[in-house]
Amino acid sequence: MPKQYKELQKGDIFLPSNPIIASIFRVIDLAENTGYGFDNMFKGWRYLYTKDPVVFEGIDYYRIEFFFEVKVTENVPENRLERIKNIIYRDNKISIPKLAKEMKVNEKIIKRDIEKLRKLNKIRRIGPDKGGFWEILKNENQELK
């Protein structure tokens, strides 16, 4: 019968029934040192998430529930819009594919963000897609053409 989880947390080290076989399994990486499994799982989980796992104990088993945190992001994060403006400021002839590559996002996302910046009167395109350039509007009341 397994020990209670609270006892496991105290750091008790279990002695295997057959220490020679347990040692061989550790040497060939089929087992790790006993007593470290829960700690490793929980440390790894706490590194990524804030909510601790919950341990349930049965007569001959443990059940551990891990809770994933759902992180909802905005459709168009403001910092990405600012990054786009900064990149355009550095290179006003940059194309949407190059902008997408530099931002490490899909071209559709860049097109959507560019459209949002246009509607907010932050940027405008002067000339055609090929051979034209971007202009950052300093005064938000400037009209877009």
C-alpha positions as CSV (number, residue, x, y, z in Angstrom):
1,M,0.0,0.0,0.0
2,P,1.4,3.5,-0.9
3,K,2.3,6.0,1.7
4,Q,0.1,9.0,2.3
5,Y,1.1,12.0,0.1
6,K,1.8,14.2,3.2
7,E,4.4,11.6,4.2
8,L,6.0,11.7,0.8
9,Q,6.3,15.4,1.0
10,K,8.4,15.1,4.2
11,G,11.2,13.7,2.1
12,D,11.1,10.1,3.2
13,I,13.2,8.0,0.9
14,F,11.9,4.5,0.1
15,L,14.1,1.5,0.2
16,P,13.4,-0.7,-2.8
17,S,12.6,-4.4,-2.1
18,N,15.6,-5.4,-4.3
19,P,18.2,-2.6,-4.2
20,I,20.4,-4.3,-6.9
21,I,17.7,-4.4,-9.5
22,A,16.6,-0.8,-8.6
23,S,20.2,0.3,-9.0
24,I,20.5,-1.4,-12.4
25,F,17.3,0.3,-13.6
26,R,18.7,3.7,-12.5
27,V,22.0,3.1,-14.3
28,I,20.2,2.3,-17.6
29,D,17.7,5.1,-17.2
30,L,14.7,3.0,-16.7
31,A,14.0,4.4,-13.3
32,E,15.0,7.5,-11.3
33,N,15.8,7.8,-7.7
34,T,12.8,7.0,-5.6
35,G,11.0,9.8,-3.8
36,Y,11.7,12.5,-6.4
37,G,8.8,12.0,-8.9
38,F,6.2,14.2,-7.1
39,D,8.7,16.9,-6.4
40,N,9.8,17.0,-10.0
41,M,6.3,17.1,-11.4
42,F,5.2,19.9,-9.0
43,K,8.4,22.0,-9.5
44,G,7.9,21.8,-13.3
45,W,4.3,22.6,-13.1
46,R,4.9,25.6,-10.7
47,Y,7.4,26.9,-13.1
48,L,4.8,27.2,-15.9
49,Y,1.5,27.7,-13.9
50,T,0.4,29.4,-10.8
51,K,-2.3,27.0,-9.6
52,D,-0.9,24.0,-7.7
53,P,-1.9,20.4,-8.6
54,V,-4.3,18.6,-6.3
55,V,-3.4,15.1,-5.1
56,F,-6.1,12.5,-4.4
57,E,-5.1,9.3,-2.7
58,G,-6.8,5.9,-3.1
59,I,-6.0,2.6,-1.4
60,D,-3.5,1.6,-4.0
61,Y,-3.1,4.7,-6.3
62,Y,-2.6,8.5,-6.5
63,R,-4.6,10.7,-8.8
64,I,-3.2,14.2,-9.5
65,E,-5.2,16.9,-11.1
66,F,-3.3,19.6,-13.0
67,F,-5.2,22.8,-13.8
68,F,-4.3,24.6,-17.0
69,E,-4.7,28.4,-17.1
70,V,-6.4,29.8,-20.1
71,K,-4.7,33.0,-21.1
72,V,-6.9,35.2,-23.3
73,T,-5.1,37.7,-25.4
74,E,-6.6,40.7,-27.2
75,N,-7.3,40.4,-30.8
76,V,-4.8,43.2,-31.6
77,P,-2.4,43.8,-28.8
78,E,-1.3,47.5,-28.5
79,N,2.3,46.6,-28.2
80,R,2.2,44.8,-31.5
81,L,0.8,47.9,-33.2
82,E,3.5,50.0,-31.6
83,R,6.1,47.6,-32.9
84,I,4.7,47.8,-36.4
85,K,4.9,51.6,-36.3
86,N,8.5,51.4,-35.0
87,I,9.5,49.0,-37.8
88,I,7.8,51.3,-40.4
89,Y,9.7,54.3,-38.9
90,R,13.0,52.5,-39.5
91,D,12.1,51.3,-43.0
92,N,9.1,53.0,-44.5
93,K,9.4,50.9,-47.7
94,I,9.0,47.6,-45.9
95,S,6.6,45.1,-47.4
96,I,3.9,43.2,-45.5
97,P,5.6,39.8,-46.0
98,K,8.9,41.3,-44.6
99,L,7.0,42.9,-41.8
100,A,5.3,39.6,-41.0
101,K,8.6,37.8,-41.0
102,E,10.2,40.3,-38.7
103,M,7.3,40.2,-36.3
104,K,7.1,36.4,-36.5
105,V,3.4,36.4,-37.3
106,N,1.1,35.5,-40.2
107,E,0.7,38.0,-43.0
108,K,-3.1,38.1,-42.4
109,I,-2.4,39.4,-38.9
110,I,-0.1,42.1,-40.2
111,K,-2.7,43.1,-42.8
112,R,-5.4,43.3,-40.0
113,D,-3.1,45.3,-37.8
114,I,-2.2,47.7,-40.7
115,E,-5.9,48.2,-41.3
116,K,-6.4,49.0,-37.7
117,L,-3.5,51.5,-37.7
118,R,-5.1,53.1,-40.8
119,K,-8.5,53.4,-39.2
120,L,-6.8,55.0,-36.1
121,N,-5.1,57.5,-38.5
122,K,-1.7,56.4,-37.3
123,I,-0.3,55.4,-40.8
124,R,-1.1,55.7,-44.5
125,R,0.3,54.2,-47.7
126,I,1.7,56.6,-50.3
127,G,1.9,55.1,-53.8
128,P,1.3,51.5,-54.9
129,D,2.0,48.3,-53.0
130,K,5.2,47.9,-55.1
131,G,7.3,51.0,-55.1
132,G,5.3,52.9,-52.5
133,F,6.1,53.7,-48.9
134,W,4.4,54.1,-45.5
135,E,4.0,57.4,-43.8
136,I,3.5,57.6,-40.0
137,L,1.0,60.4,-39.2
138,K,2.3,62.6,-36.5
139,N,-1.0,64.5,-36.1
140,E,-3.9,62.0,-35.7
141,N,-6.2,64.6,-37.2
142,Q,-4.4,64.4,-40.6
143,E,-6.8,63.0,-43.2
144,L,-6.1,59.7,-44.9
145,K,-6.2,59.7,-48.7
